[in-house]
Amino acid sequence: MAKPNKKGPVRTIDIFCANCSQPLFKYRKGGKGALVKCFVERIVKNHTNDNLHCPQCEQEFARSTLIRGTPALKFVGGKVRFK
């Protein structure tokens, strides 16, 4: 399978913890669909310590994985929201 485009989309979104509304990431998202995964190379600004837990409430919101050979985070359903 093809790797995701490194330059990626131009549009950025802010990702927040659904539990405490703490900002987690600023991310370059492509498309109009739901936020299911996030490629690590597209993260513009990271507000977390380990990419998997919220820095304020310590809730796990993602799991680390490889998608098409590229490091990514798969979000746990209902744990994050974005604008």
Beta strands, then each sheet from edge to edge (+ up, - down):
strand 1: 12-17
strand 2: 23-28
strand 3: 37-39
strand 4: 43-46
strand 5: 62-67
strand 6: 70-75
strand 7: 80-82
sheet 1: 4+ 2- 1+ 7-
sheet 2: 3+ 6- 5+
end
